[in-house]
Amino acid sequence: MDTARFRTKLLTRREELVQQMSEWEAELDETPSPDFADRATEREDDEVLEDLGLAAQRELRAIDAALGRIEDGEYGICTRCGEAISEARLEAVPTAALCRNCAR
């Protein structure tokens, strides 16, 4: 298996997430509007951004774990049963730690 290709894919996605999170953080730090109606809309938007940020943090942890498995030479091996994870599954979910059977 070409782990270098998966490593590049994971690092690229990680960089995208970090950039997006930085943009969301800047948006969350903006000064609230003095208008009450606008502030209500901004608060709703902030809640969405916070949820997106939490999802991005979970994805970052999964990416870091996958990169760790690459470094340890364990990438593509199911962490539960020890069987190989199919390359097709890794293409679809590069952070996959479980084979298809164990993920069910």
PLY file of the C-alpha trace (Angstrom):
ply
format ascii 1.0
element vertex 104
property float x
property float y
property float z
element edge 103
property int vertex1
property int vertex2
end_header
0.00 0.00 0.00
1.18 3.50 -0.85
1.10 5.08 2.62
2.95 8.16 1.31
-0.07 9.01 -0.83
-2.43 8.61 2.13
-0.09 10.66 4.31
-0.16 13.48 1.75
-3.95 13.25 1.54
-4.29 13.38 5.34
-1.85 16.29 5.70
-3.67 18.25 2.99
-7.01 17.72 4.70
-5.46 18.65 8.05
-4.15 21.91 6.60
-7.58 22.69 5.12
-9.27 22.10 8.48
-6.79 24.24 10.40
-7.28 27.08 7.90
-11.07 26.77 8.05
-11.04 26.69 11.85
-8.90 29.83 11.90
-11.43 31.59 9.68
-14.31 30.47 11.89
-12.46 31.63 14.99
-11.92 35.07 13.43
-15.60 35.25 12.57
-16.57 34.29 16.12
-14.28 37.02 17.47
-15.95 39.78 15.43
-17.59 42.59 17.38
-21.33 41.97 17.71
-23.71 44.22 15.84
-25.39 46.94 17.91
-28.72 46.00 16.32
-30.70 43.52 18.44
-32.15 41.61 15.45
-28.74 41.35 13.82
-27.22 40.12 17.09
-29.82 37.33 17.29
-28.93 36.19 13.79
-25.22 36.44 14.58
-25.72 34.29 17.70
-27.43 31.60 15.63
-24.56 31.76 13.14
-22.06 31.52 16.00
-23.74 28.36 17.27
-23.41 26.79 13.83
-19.74 27.80 13.65
-19.12 26.34 17.10
-20.71 23.04 16.05
-18.62 23.01 12.88
-15.53 23.72 14.97
-16.25 20.77 17.25
-16.72 18.48 14.24
-13.45 19.78 12.77
-11.64 19.10 16.06
-12.91 15.50 16.02
-11.73 15.12 12.43
-8.33 16.59 13.32
-7.95 14.04 16.13
-8.83 11.24 13.68
-6.32 12.60 11.15
-3.59 12.85 13.78
-4.33 9.28 14.90
-4.12 8.06 11.28
-0.83 9.91 10.78
0.45 8.26 13.95
-0.50 4.85 12.58
1.41 5.67 9.38
4.49 6.63 11.43
4.17 3.43 13.48
3.76 1.28 10.35
0.26 0.27 11.43
-1.79 2.24 8.90
-4.28 0.09 7.05
-4.43 -2.50 9.84
-7.65 -2.74 11.84
-7.07 -1.63 15.42
-9.68 -4.10 16.64
-9.07 -7.39 14.80
-5.65 -6.82 13.21
-6.84 -7.61 9.69
-6.02 -5.39 6.71
-8.35 -2.49 5.96
-9.20 -2.48 2.27
-7.60 0.22 0.19
-11.05 1.12 -1.14
-12.21 1.82 2.43
-9.11 3.93 3.10
-9.75 5.86 -0.12
-13.25 6.66 1.10
-12.28 7.20 4.75
-8.52 7.84 5.03
-8.82 8.07 8.83
-10.41 4.62 9.13
-9.00 2.68 12.08
-11.39 -0.26 11.69
-11.94 -2.68 8.84
-15.39 -2.82 7.29
-16.48 -5.79 9.38
-15.41 -4.27 12.71
-16.92 -0.90 11.81
-20.39 -2.42 11.52
0 1
1 2
2 3
3 4
4 5
5 6
6 7
7 8
8 9
9 10
10 11
11 12
12 13
13 14
14 15
15 16
16 17
17 18
18 19
19 20
20 21
21 22
22 23
23 24
24 25
25 26
26 27
27 28
28 29
29 30
30 31
31 32
32 33
33 34
34 35
35 36
36 37
37 38
38 39
39 40
40 41
41 42
42 43
43 44
44 45
45 46
46 47
47 48
48 49
49 50
50 51
51 52
52 53
53 54
54 55
55 56
56 57
57 58
58 59
59 60
60 61
61 62
62 63
63 64
64 65
65 66
66 67
67 68
68 69
69 70
70 71
71 72
72 73
73 74
74 75
75 76
76 77
77 78
78 79
79 80
80 81
81 82
82 83
83 84
84 85
85 86
86 87
87 88
88 89
89 90
90 91
91 92
92 93
93 94
94 95
95 96
96 97
97 98
98 99
99 100
100 101
101 102
102 103
